[in-house]
């Protein structure tokens, strides 16, 4: 598609999507900063990296939130399961002997 042929509305929509994508990445970075703090606290208190009960509760809350936002709950579950896996890996690294 040539730039001249792209409708202005499409360019504006893409610009907004790009803004949202940047915001999502910034929010994800904020989330990982907070989970890093949690990991330090867990390590300092000899707590397990995985909190299966919390993860289950969190996924259930997110799936319910999907209903009111017309989102695919399976997609959101997949995304957050991957995010939580990364958090657990980070927590395990924080707890590992140096």
CORCORQUI-V474400 format. One record per backbone hydrogen bond with DSSP energy under -0.5 kcal/mol. CO is the residue of the C=O (numbers start at 0). NH is the residue of the N-H. If there is no record, write none. Layout:
co=CO nh=NH
co=CO nh=NH
This chain:
co=1 nh=4
co=1 nh=5
co=2 nh=5
co=4 nh=6
co=6 nh=10
co=7 nh=11
co=8 nh=12
co=9 nh=13
co=10 nh=14
co=11 nh=15
co=12 nh=16
co=13 nh=17
co=14 nh=18
co=15 nh=19
co=16 nh=20
co=17 nh=21
co=18 nh=22
co=19 nh=23
co=20 nh=24
co=21 nh=25
co=22 nh=26
co=23 nh=27
co=24 nh=28
co=25 nh=29
co=26 nh=30
co=27 nh=31
co=28 nh=32
co=29 nh=33
co=30 nh=34
co=31 nh=35
co=32 nh=36
co=33 nh=37
co=34 nh=38
co=35 nh=39
co=36 nh=40
co=37 nh=41
co=38 nh=42
co=39 nh=43
co=40 nh=44
co=41 nh=46
co=42 nh=45
co=50 nh=54
co=51 nh=55
co=52 nh=56
co=53 nh=57
co=54 nh=58
co=55 nh=59
co=56 nh=60
co=57 nh=61
co=58 nh=62
co=59 nh=63
co=60 nh=64
co=61 nh=65
co=62 nh=66
co=63 nh=67
co=64 nh=68
co=65 nh=68
co=65 nh=69
co=65 nh=70
co=66 nh=69
co=70 nh=72
co=71 nh=75
co=72 nh=76
co=73 nh=77
co=74 nh=78
co=75 nh=79
co=76 nh=80
co=77 nh=81
co=78 nh=82
co=79 nh=83
co=80 nh=84
co=81 nh=85
co=82 nh=86
co=83 nh=87
co=84 nh=88
co=85 nh=89
co=86 nh=90
co=87 nh=91
co=88 nh=92
co=89 nh=93
co=90 nh=94
co=91 nh=95
